[in-house]
Each structure stands twice: as C-alpha cells, then as structure tokens.
Amino acid sequence: MGKSYSLDLRERVVEFVRSGHARREAARHFNVSNSFAIKLLQRVERQGSCEPDRQGRPLGKGKLGPHEGFLIAAVQATPDITMPELKALLERERGVSAAPCSLSQFLCRRGFTYKKTGAGLGGRTRRRP
C-alpha cells in the first residue's frame, strides 16, 4: 500500500490554490499529480480537512472480531492453552478456521501476553497498564 503525502505538503497545496492559483497549476508547482491536487481540494470542500484517511482494514472488522468474547473466555478459562488447541476449539465450537499465528496476534492486540514460569510452564495473561 502506498504512503500518504505529508500533511505539510497537503496544506501548502491547499493554500496555493486558495491564493488564487488553479489546481492543475498547484500540481505542477509541487510536483504532484493533477488527480491528487483536484481530489485534495474536493476533500477539503467536502470535509473541511486535508488530513489523509487511515489506510488499511478498519479495526475490529476481521474474521475473528465477532468471536472476541469467545476467544477471551477460552483463554481465561485455560491460560496455558496453545494456539493450535485454540484453533481446534474455535473450529469445533464456532465453525471458523483461523491460523494459530492469527489467533496469537489477535490476543496480543487485546493485551494478552504469554509468560513462562521457571518450571517451563506458561499461561496467557492480560497485560497490566
């Protein structure tokens, strides 16, 4: 995915156009595409801001999002559950298939960590703020 132009450049393009120049002239002056300058000014007119939108998938909209409560309850009930075991439980109980690494990332984003004890045993717990 491409990177957004900096907010500084966006503001300079908007000010250049507001000072009486055409959008395409602003594009040439700042060495950006005509499309960028035109769409940027449309965005400012429509939304009042020249900040870029957040890129990527919206948070909480993934495949595992609807099953968050189930997954957290399963981990809290059995803190030393492995990701392959959690994967099997999710498939068995909810009919949803997910990779073990996806489950681990999902739980880490929700504040769970995996800590081993001196005896080599471990369990998932929530981070404390």
C-alpha positions, 0 to 999 in steps of 0.5 A: 500500500502506498504512503500518504503525502505529508500533511505539510505538503497537503496544506501548502497545496491547499493554500496555493490554490486558495491564493488564487492559483488553479489546481492543475497549476498547484500540481505542477508547482509541487510536483504532484499529480493533477488527480491528487491536487483536484481530489485534495481540494474536493476533500477539503470542500467536502470535509473541511480537512486535508488530513489523509484517511487511515489506510488499511482494514478498519479495526475490529472488522476481521474474521475473528472480531465477532468471536472476541468474547469467545476467544477471551473466555477460552483463554481465561478459562485455560491460560496455558492453552496453545494456539493450535488447541485454540484453533481446534476449539474455535473450529469445533465450537464456532465453525471458523478456521483461523491460523494459530499465528492469527489467533496469537496476534489477535490476543496480543492486540487485546493485551494478552501476553504469554509468560513462562514460569521457571518450571517451563510452564506458561499461561496467557495473561492480560497485560497490566497498564 
